[in-house]
Amino acid sequence: MNDEELGVKRDGTASDKHNAALAAVPPPLPQKVTPVDEPIAGKHQNTASPNISTLMTEVLEIENLKQALAHVRRNKGAPGIDGMTVDELGAHLKANWPTIRAQLVAGSYCPKPVRRVEIPKPDGRKRLLGIPTVVDRFIQQAIAQVVQRCWEPHFHANSYGFRPGRSAHQAMRHAQATIRQGYGWVVDIDLEAFFDRVNHDRLMVRVRQHVDAPDVLKLINRFLKGGVQVNGQTQATIQGVPQGGPLSPVLANVVLDELDWALDARGQRFARYADDCNIFVKSKRAGERLMQSVTRYLQRSLRLTVNANKSAVDRPANRKFLGFTVSRNGARIKVADKAIEKLKDTIRELTRRTRGHRLLDIVQELKTALTGWKAYFGIAEVLSPLREIDKWVRRRLRCYAWKQWGSAGYRELRKRGVSVREAWNTSKSAHGPWRLSKTPALNGALPAKLFRRMGLPDLAPARAA
């Protein structure tokens, strides 16, 4: 993004760095909350101010805006209620940024309601997403970058989600190291509809601890209260942080940072990634006491609900964390069964024998899916299930090819060097493709090395000879 694309000059957005004091433990919440809520969606007070805070200046600084626009473009995403796409955002900002910036400076900018999208979950329930307009996503991202810088020095070291230089892999490695230190029981906390139940008043009080800028706080509050459009009707949002906007991950960390420091004050060992939190103890009895204590704390202090059906005190090998689990012996990292089943469903869909695509095209689609999956689950140390999936994928591809060959199966086998007898017996066999895919004829005609040359990745390296 360049200066002209935003319609501003570099010398008009000088930036001062915000110096937030480091604190080992965040200060307690004040007893009296002064709300800055605007509870009715779409109706905002005209609170223009001649003064602009240092943090708002940072939000509107050209380099921060360039980074925000690049981030929104990189993430792509669906349009909001106005139908504007990410590809149209640059031209819109070039034409309208001076007006938008003036509204942000004056405190009169009004975000549009988010578009409600329901994503089915494996258990039959639905995850509610709120898709902001692309302009609002751009502004949210610019705010999120500044808020992140203000809060980052104060987040707990055991918080790994949506933070620069941190990842789910690090969270899982931390959990593994803790288990190996003798903490053989886990208190697995599942928060029910966390993003939909965040209390706005408490959230704004927490944000204000390290964001001392009334204009930025008011704008964040307006995004929280912006409303949601369902079936063409706008509904007010009185609680929750809509999943789908760039601000949501940062605000979620601000909310749950209070839990992190409460656990730290009790000397607990834990790892948290967003709303996934595992606390490790040395006995089942200690875990059960801790489960009751943490549940009370979350409900009474943070006003969040623990899902009793999904939370449990158990051995780490019986629970999953971020798609992983650990082996019973040695706590080696494994891919969780549910993640493997989900991968198999994807592979089944891509290798349906009735698709009618060329085998090479199917392999290329599998390559895309498996490469992304391997990039995340590649830290697994128990490889036997992944080797079995590699064999299973190749069998499905052989079935697919055999189905496509049809009556030409004999000729295709002969072209690939299969003997006359084996080619004849295979082509005249009454067995189906799945049974035949294990025969020497199809294995020889379509060996593993052929699929590798076509680009099919292995999820696990082959055993050394």
QUIZIPE-V196256 format. One record per residue. N is the residue number from 1. D_LAST is the distance of its C-alpha to the last C-alpha in Angstrom with 1 decimal. Layout:
N;D_LAST
N;D_LAST
This chain:
1;52.7
2;55.7
3;59.0
4;60.9
5;58.6
6;59.8
7;63.4
8;63.9
9;64.4
10;62.3
11;65.4
12;66.3
13;63.4
14;63.3
15;60.9
16;61.3
17;58.4
18;58.7
19;58.5
20;57.4
21;57.8
22;54.7
23;55.1
24;52.9
25;54.2
26;55.9
27;59.6
28;60.8
29;61.9
30;65.7
31;67.7
32;69.6
33;67.7
34;69.5
35;67.9
36;67.6
37;66.8
38;68.2
39;67.7
40;68.8
41;66.2
42;67.5
43;70.6
44;70.3
45;73.1
46;74.1
47;73.3
48;73.6
49;73.6
50;74.7
51;72.1
52;68.4
53;66.1
54;63.8
55;60.8
56;62.1
57;62.4
58;58.7
59;57.9
60;59.9
61;58.7
62;57.5
63;54.0
64;53.4
65;54.5
66;52.3
67;49.3
68;50.4
69;50.8
70;47.4
71;45.8
72;47.7
73;46.8
74;43.1
75;43.1
76;45.1
77;46.1
78;48.8
79;52.6
80;55.0
81;58.3
82;59.8
83;57.1
84;56.3
85;52.8
86;50.8
87;51.3
88;55.1
89;55.1
90;55.5
91;58.6
92;60.1
93;59.7
94;61.2
95;64.2
96;64.7
97;63.1
98;66.5
99;67.9
100;64.8
101;64.8
102;68.6
103;68.0
104;65.3
105;67.6
106;70.6
107;68.7
108;69.5
109;66.1
110;65.4
111;61.9
112;61.6
113;60.4
114;56.7
115;55.6
116;54.3
117;51.0
118;49.5
119;45.7
120;44.6
121;42.5
122;40.1
123;42.7
124;45.4
125;47.2
126;47.7
127;47.0
128;50.0
129;49.5
130;52.3
131;51.9
132;54.3
133;55.7
134;53.8
135;56.8
136;56.6
137;52.8
138;53.5
139;56.1
140;54.1
141;51.2
142;53.6
143;55.0
144;51.6
145;50.5
146;53.6
147;53.5
148;49.9
149;50.9
150;53.8
151;51.8
152;48.4
153;49.6
154;50.8
155;47.8
156;46.0
157;42.7
158;41.0
159;41.9
160;39.0
161;40.1
162;41.6
163;42.0
164;41.2
165;38.1
166;37.0
167;34.6
168;33.3
169;30.1
170;32.2
171;34.1
172;31.0
173;29.8
174;33.3
175;33.4
176;30.1
177;31.4
178;34.7
179;33.1
180;31.2
181;34.6
182;35.8
183;37.2
184;35.8
185;38.2
186;38.7
187;41.9
188;40.8
189;43.8
190;44.2
191;47.2
192;48.9
193;49.6
194;49.5
195;50.2
196;53.1
197;54.9
198;55.0
199;58.6
200;60.1
201;62.6
202;60.2
203;57.7
204;60.4
205;61.5
206;58.0
207;57.5
208;60.8
209;59.8
210;57.9
211;59.3
212;62.9
213;64.0
214;66.3
215;65.8
216;61.9
217;62.2
218;64.7
219;62.4
220;59.4
221;61.8
222;62.8
223;59.3
224;58.9
225;62.2
226;61.7
227;61.5
228;59.3
229;60.2
230;59.6
231;60.9
232;63.1
233;64.7
234;64.2
235;63.7
236;64.2
237;61.3
238;62.5
239;59.2
240;55.5
241;53.5
242;52.5
243;48.7
244;48.2
245;50.1
246;48.9
247;51.1
248;49.7
249;46.5
250;48.6
251;51.4
252;49.0
253;47.7
254;51.4
255;52.2
256;49.2
257;49.5
258;52.4
259;50.1
260;47.6
261;50.4
262;51.8
263;48.5
264;48.3
265;51.8
266;50.8
267;47.9
268;45.3
269;41.6
270;40.6
271;38.7
272;40.4
273;39.4
274;42.6
275;43.8
276;40.6
277;41.3
278;39.4
279;41.3
280;39.6
281;41.5
282;40.9
283;42.6
284;43.5
285;47.2
286;46.9
287;45.1
288;47.7
289;50.5
290;48.8
291;48.3
292;52.0
293;53.0
294;50.8
295;52.0
296;55.6
297;55.0
298;53.4
299;56.2
300;59.1
301;58.3
302;56.0
303;57.4
304;53.9
305;52.9
306;49.9
307;48.3
308;48.6
309;46.5
310;43.4
311;43.9
312;42.8
313;42.1
314;38.8
315;35.5
316;33.4
317;30.6
318;33.2
319;34.3
320;33.0
321;33.8
322;33.4
323;30.9
324;28.7
325;28.7
326;27.1
327;25.2
328;27.4
329;25.5
330;25.1
331;26.6
332;23.4
333;24.2
334;23.6
335;24.9
336;28.1
337;28.4
338;31.3
339;29.5
340;26.7
341;29.5
342;31.3
343;28.2
344;27.9
345;31.6
346;31.2
347;28.5
348;30.6
349;33.5
350;31.8
351;30.3
352;33.5
353;33.8
354;37.5
355;37.1
356;37.6
357;35.6
358;33.4
359;29.7
360;29.1
361;31.6
362;30.0
363;26.6
364;28.6
365;30.3
366;27.0
367;25.7
368;28.8
369;28.6
370;24.9
371;25.0
372;28.0
373;26.5
374;23.3
375;25.6
376;27.3
377;24.7
378;21.9
379;22.7
380;21.4
381;19.2
382;18.6
383;16.2
384;15.9
385;19.1
386;18.2
387;15.0
388;17.5
389;19.9
390;17.6
391;17.3
392;21.0
393;22.0
394;20.5
395;22.2
396;25.4
397;25.2
398;24.8
399;27.9
400;29.7
401;29.2
402;30.2
403;33.3
404;34.2
405;33.9
406;36.4
407;38.1
408;36.3
409;33.0
410;33.2
411;33.8
412;31.0
413;28.4
414;29.8
415;29.7
416;26.0
417;25.4
418;25.6
419;27.5
420;31.2
421;30.9
422;28.0
423;29.7
424;33.0
425;31.9
426;30.2
427;33.2
428;35.6
429;33.8
430;35.9
431;32.9
432;32.6
433;30.1
434;28.0
435;27.6
436;26.9
437;24.3
438;21.9
439;22.8
440;20.9
441;23.7
442;23.3
443;19.5
444;19.7
445;22.6
446;21.3
447;17.5
448;15.7
449;15.6
450;19.4
451;20.1
452;18.3
453;20.5
454;23.4
455;22.8
456;21.4
457;19.6
458;16.7
459;18.1
460;14.8
461;11.7
462;8.7
463;6.3
464;3.8
465;0.0
